Amino acid sequence: VEGVDAPPLAKLADLQSHGALVLGDWVPCADHAPRDWAAQAVRVQIGERTLDFRGTHAFGDPAWGLPVWLRHATQGGVVLPAGTVVTTGTWCGLPLAAPGDTVRVVFEGIGEAAVRL
């Protein structure tokens, strides 16, 4: 989301991944039954600390803004390459990690990713 007039939550969705973005194994959306995002469980482990969240995406459905984003991104006939990664916000705010920490995130029923900083 560009510009100073963008809604604050849209700015958060756009800027949240600037600290780090770690991708796990690719899981196509079509492989999943319709999902109740309000019940989606997410576990974040940072070192010995474990944080659990349920249904905490700021906009409820993480795909809420994809149609508008796609129209913006493809203006003037731009074609996005297959496999383009789109971030849509945070489920857990911005829990801080330090150098040496292992961070693991598990989205129940979807997948997981981990990184050592």
C-alpha positions in Angstrom: 0.0 0.0 0.0 1.6 3.2 -1.1 1.0 6.8 0.0 0.5 8.5 3.3 -3.3 8.5 3.0 -3.5 4.7 3.1 -5.6 3.3 6.1 -3.4 2.5 9.1 -4.2 -1.3 9.0 -3.4 -1.4 5.3 0.0 0.2 6.0 0.6 -2.5 8.7 -0.3 -5.3 6.3 2.1 -3.8 3.7 5.0 -3.1 6.1 4.8 -5.9 8.6 7.1 -8.3 6.7 10.0 -5.9 6.4 11.6 -7.3 9.6 11.8 -10.8 8.0 9.8 -13.0 5.7 10.4 -16.7 5.9 8.4 -19.0 3.6 7.6 -22.6 4.3 6.7 -25.3 1.8 4.2 -24.1 -0.8 0.6 -25.1 -0.1 -1.9 -24.1 -2.8 -5.1 -22.6 -1.5 -7.1 -25.0 -3.7 -5.7 -27.9 -1.6 -7.8 -26.8 1.4 -11.5 -26.9 2.1 -13.1 -23.5 2.8 -11.4 -22.2 5.9 -13.0 -20.6 9.0 -10.5 -17.8 9.4 -12.0 -16.8 12.7 -11.1 -20.2 14.1 -7.6 -20.5 12.5 -5.0 -21.4 15.1 -1.4 -20.1 14.8 1.5 -21.0 17.1 4.6 -18.9 17.2 7.6 -20.2 19.0 10.6 -17.9 19.6 13.3 -19.7 21.5 11.6 -21.1 24.7 8.6 -18.8 24.4 5.3 -20.0 22.8 2.6 -17.7 21.7 -0.8 -19.0 20.6 -3.3 -17.1 18.5 -6.8 -17.9 17.1 -8.6 -16.0 14.4 -6.4 -12.9 14.9 -5.8 -11.6 11.4 -6.6 -7.9 11.4 -9.0 -8.1 8.5 -10.6 -11.5 9.3 -9.9 -13.1 5.9 -6.3 -12.7 4.8 -7.4 -12.5 1.2 -9.7 -9.5 1.7 -7.6 -7.1 -0.3 -6.2 -9.3 -3.0 -8.6 -8.2 -5.8 -7.8 -4.5 -5.3 -4.0 -5.3 -5.0 -4.1 -7.4 -8.2 -5.8 -4.6 -10.2 -3.2 -2.2 -8.9 -0.2 -4.5 -9.6 -1.3 -5.3 -13.1 -2.1 -1.8 -14.3 -1.0 -1.0 -17.8 -0.9 -4.7 -18.8 1.8 -5.8 -16.3 1.8 -9.6 -16.0 2.9 -11.0 -12.6 5.1 -14.1 -12.8 3.8 -17.4 -11.6 4.8 -18.0 -8.0 4.6 -14.3 -7.0 4.4 -14.1 -3.2 1.9 -11.7 -1.7 1.9 -10.9 2.0 -1.4 -9.9 3.5 -0.7 -8.9 7.1 0.0 -10.4 10.4 -1.7 -12.9 12.7 0.3 -12.1 15.7 1.5 -8.5 15.6 5.3 -8.2 15.8 6.7 -10.5 18.4 10.4 -9.7 18.7 13.2 -12.2 18.3 17.0 -11.8 18.9 20.1 -13.0 17.1 20.5 -16.7 17.8 16.7 -17.3 18.3 14.9 -20.1 16.4 11.5 -18.9 15.3 8.9 -21.4 14.2 5.4 -20.6 13.1 2.7 -23.2 12.6 -0.6 -22.5 10.9 -2.8 -25.5 12.0 -4.0 -27.4 9.0 -2.0 -25.3 6.6 1.8 -25.6 7.2 4.8 -24.2 9.0 8.0 -22.4 8.6 11.1 -21.9 10.8 14.3 -19.9 10.8 17.3 -19.4 13.1 18.3 -15.8 13.3 
